[in-house]
Amino acid sequence: MPAKNPVPRRVVYFDLLRVVAIFVVVAVHLSAMHWADVDVNSRAWFAFNLYCTAGKWSVPIFVMISGALFLGRDVSISSILKKNVARIATVFLFWSGCYALIDLVFRHAPLSVVLSQFITGHYHLWFLYMIVGLYLLIPLLRPIAQSETLMRYFLLLALIFTFLLPQLVLYFSFISPQLSVVIKTVSMYTYCYFPLGFTVYFVGGYYLSRRSFSHREEIMLYCVGIAALLFSIIAPAALSRAQGAPNATFYNYNDLNVLCTSVPIFVFAKQHLNFPCMGEKAYALVRKMSKYSFGVYLVHPMVIELLQHFGIDTFSCNAFFSVPLLAIFVFAASTAISALLNCVPIINKHFV
């Protein structure tokens, strides 16, 4: 009998990035627990700032992977609405309902507050709103992505209006407030909203996944990434100490330092973590972990809050150690829960 053709592999570096990024998301959420509660001059606050800022690339990476996958497909509007948007909406309603029910039953929150939280979602569920918005834009973004010229033009506009102009406004607010107002006003008057927000990561992920990089370009990107990462850690710490209170400037996903950290990480994974010769067992494990990552995202706040209920949080020991140790535990527990949920017939199809 002729040998069976091997099943085509998924893109390995996408799966690896998902696994690493969801672990980093867990660490970021843990580091944010007491970020606003401690003295900015303390070692604990510096540890929280370190882990929180160093992990901001994780969410953009998920968006870049989605863009790389979706913008290469020819999907109809009806398919996007019926399959993708409807699924995310179902997931949101289910999990937002679960977290709202916990607040009602165990925290005795007022019904009005619970209903409001059900609509807006638990703090981490904002991602689902954002990804639905991107899905709705796919029919508009895909023609752009299919043209090299249009795609580069779109990314240039996004770079200018999403990152550069807001960063100039922020920079000049420290040295020339009047010039800062002028730049902000001119930017606002353009009403150039289409390339704003996470669309740059969505389209950028597709662009980067198909672009070739020379060794020199790689080195330059990695140097920029390291510099941006150091800036992300040091700048908020310096501002916070100067003000005597936690300052979240440069924490936003649309800050230039976050973009300059996210892009090199994505490119590094593409160039060096695709592992075409990965063994079948290792590949199967990575694929499973990647599959469970969405469930980890959905349940990990529940695990964190359960630990808090029993007095276990990032204050349990030195913050430099408590954040990574708790992140490992929460990630492992959430992965186990996600694996179990993926074994339940109805839940695995509609809710994880």
MOMO-V94641 format. One record per backbone hydrogen bond with DSSP energy under -0.5 kcal/mol. CO is the residue of the C=O (numbers start at 1). NH is the residue of the N-H. Records with the same first field share a line. If there is no record, write none. Layout:
CO->NH ; NH
//
This chain:
10->12
11->14 ; 15
12->16
13->17
14->18
15->19
16->20
17->21
18->22
19->23
20->24
21->25
22->26
23->27
24->28
25->29
26->30
27->31
28->32
30->33
32->35
34->37 ; 38
39->42
42->46
43->47
44->48
45->49
46->50
47->51
48->52
49->53
50->54
51->55
53->56
55->58
56->60
57->61
58->62
59->63
60->64
61->65
62->66
63->67
64->68
65->69
66->70
67->71
70->73
73->75
76->80
77->81
78->82
79->83 ; 84
80->85
81->86
83->87
84->88
85->89
86->90
87->91
88->92
89->93
90->94
91->95
92->96
93->97
94->98
95->99
96->100
97->101
98->102
99->103
100->104
101->105
102->106 ; 107
103->107 ; 109
110->114
111->115
112->116
113->117
114->118
115->119
116->120
117->121
122->125
123->126
124->127
125->128 ; 129
126->130
127->131
128->132
129->133
130->134
131->135
132->136
133->137
134->138
135->138
137->140 ; 141
138->142
139->143
140->144
141->145
142->146
144->147 ; 151
146->148
147->151
148->152
149->153
150->154
151->155
152->156
153->157
154->158
155->159
156->160
157->161
158->162 ; 163
159->163 ; 164
160->165
163->167
164->168
165->169
166->170
167->171
168->172
169->173
170->174
171->174 ; 175
172->176
176->180
177->181
178->182
179->183
180->184
181->185
182->186
183->187
184->188
185->189
186->190
187->190 ; 191 ; 192
188->191
191->193
193->196
196->199
197->200
198->202
199->203
200->204
201->205
202->206
203->207
204->208
205->209
206->210
207->210 ; 211
208->211
214->218
215->219
216->220
217->221
218->222
219->223
220->224
221->225
222->226
223->227
224->228
225->229
226->230
227->231
228->232
229->233
230->234
231->235
232->236
233->237
234->238
235->239
236->240
237->241
238->242
239->243
240->244 ; 245
248->251
252->255
255->258 ; 259
256->260
257->261
258->261 ; 262
259->263
261->265
262->266
263->267
264->268
265->269
266->270
267->271
268->272
269->273
275->278
279->283
280->284
281->285
282->286
283->287
284->288
285->289
286->290
287->291
288->292
289->293
290->293
291->294
292->296
293->297
294->298
295->299
296->300
299->302 ; 303
300->304
301->305
302->306
303->307
304->308
305->309
306->310
307->310 ; 312
308->311
311->313
313->316
318->321 ; 322
319->323
321->325
322->326
323->327
324->328
325->329
326->330
327->331
328->332
329->333
330->334
331->335
332->336
333->337
334->338
335->339
336->340
337->341
338->342
340->343
341->344
343->345
344->348
345->349
346->350
347->351 ; 352
//
